[in-house]
Each structure stands twice: as structure tokens, then as C-alpha cells.
Amino acid sequence: MSKYLTAAFYQFVELPDYAELKAPLLAFCEAQQVKGLILLASEGINSTLAGPPEGVHAVLAYLRKDPRLAQLQHKEAWADTPPFYRMKVRLKREIVTLGVPGISPTRMAGTYVKPADWNALISDPDVVVVDTRNDYEVGVGTFVGALDPHIKSFAKLPAWVAQSAELNPATGKKPKVAMFCTGGIRCEKSTALMRAQGYDEVYHLEGGILKYLETVAPEDSLWQGECFVFDERVSVGHGLVVGSHGLCRACRQPLVQADLASPLFEAGVSCHQCHDSTSQTQKNSARERQRQWELAKARQQTHIGARLPLPVAHEN
């Protein structure tokens, strides 16, 4: 049985004293031999942690002792090797960066729609369906008929919303809007943005794409392709089965099998998307890091210089 438990979680909740939570929380995680990343902000908490099961559960229990986090929900996964090598607690302005002051998902988020009801909503011709994820994620897979904002980061979404012809029709009447993301955190914030801008009928997929793929049968699905995930699986399909995509360890972009055959691809060093953006010195440094990682792997040792998977909940 796998011995490392991973827990991913987030919650939008008002934490005006978030800075004071950092030191005791870090100390408790370290005492439990739990590693990973916790983001704290006045708007809530966002994290992915891993470690011995009893340690991870102890941290979750510690967090839920705070009445504000008593209803904190998490997702679990197992790993044979440690997913993270360090424990960090960081203070942030936002737990997922949108960059628009005054947006409060705790008070303004849109209406949750369960995966079983999502198909009916996005099949309505009067509903504008928006994929709130980054362009490389959309390229791996998306829902039929969804708009792709072609953004490089979530913080670019507000500018796209402001100029979108579909969201700002010539009639001036604001449409119904359905938004989705990987696990839910970005859609909660993006629907709050829409409501703040006067969109009254705004919906988002409860549990995100991952919950949809987990619970909706392939024959009933309106999902096309795979779903990019921020961990070592890279992508998943229906039933959350590991997908076919690889990952460039240099730029963290997903790769299809044909990309791996490109002469510009070198494991741990570059791919066709980032080859021209790094110097020879940077490539040589990456080659040495890759060599050390391969040596450590052959010796069944941990190489802390290896590039770690991004925290699942940290979807910026």
C-alpha cells in the first residue's frame, strides 16, 4: 500500500488574522512530518500537503479546530514516494490571484451546479460557457461549446471579460454565464467577479472538472479530451484515470507523445515551447540538475533539487 497521503484543499473564508496563523501552523506541520505548501490570505486558505496519513489527518484536524475552518473539505490521493520535500506556509494577498480588489467569494460567488445537472445548463443556447483556465490547460481538453479566453494566467481573466463580445452583447443585456475550472477555486472567484460587475445569473461547476470526470459516465459526458492537473499525473480522463500527456520539467507545459519526439525536446532541459527562451548556460544547468536527479533515482535517494509538482489547489 502507498505510504504517503496527499490532501488538497481550499476554502474562501474571512481570516483577518491570517498572518498570526502562520508560525504555529508551520510548527505543527513540521512536528507531524507533513510537507507541502499552505497559502494564507485574508480571503482564506489554499493548500496541498503530503506525509504519513496520521500526520496529514492531524493537520486537517488542527485546522478544523478553528470554527471558521470547521467545514473545510479536502481531496485525498496516495503516492509511493514523497510528493514534496519541504514545508512552507506563505502569506499572500489572495489565495488564487485575480488582482481585482473587493472581490469576495464568501459573499458574492455564483450558484453551484452539481455535475449531474451541468450538461443541461451548458446545453442551453442562452448560456455563455466560459473556461476560466490558462491556455495550455484548455489545449489539453475542455467542454463542448465553451469559450476559451486564451489567457496565460488567471489574473488576465478580468481584462478578457471586459472585452468579450459574448459577455458584452450589443443589446446591453447581460447573459447567463456558466464558468468552470479544474477543482473549483478559480470558478468561485471568477463568478464573484461577474456578480460584482452586474451579471445576475452566474453559475459554476461544483467540484470542478475533476468531480465531473469522476462522477459522470463517459457516454453521457460533454467533456472533450483530458484534464490537465497540477501534479505528477499531468492529465486525467473519465474516472480520473491517468491520461496520455507528458510534462516538460523546464517550463511545466503539457506535452503529447509527438512533442517528445521533437529534436527540441530534452528531458529536464527543454521542449519545443521553451527551447528558444533559455540560454545555453541555463540549459547546461538544467542538464546537470537532471543528471543529479537521475543518479539519485537510480540510488533510490531523494534529490531535493528536483522540480516538484505544483500544489493541486494552487491554480493560478
Secondary structure, DSSP 4 states (H G I P E B T S, - for coil): ---EEEEEEEEE---TTHHHHHHHHHHHHHHTT-EEEEEEETTEEEEEEEE-HHHHHHHHHHHHTSGGGTT--EEEEEESS-S-S-EEEEE-S-SS----TT--HHHH--EEE-HHHHHHHHT-TTEEEEE-S-HHHHTTEEETT-B----SSGGGHHHHHHH-TTTS-TT-PPPEEEEE-SSSHHHHHHHHHHHHTT--SEEEETTHHHHHHHHS-GGG--EEE-EE-SSTT-EE-GGG-B-S-EE-TTT--EE-HHHHTSTT-BTTTB-TTTGGGS-HHHHHHHHHHHHHHHHHHHTT---TTSPPPPPTT---
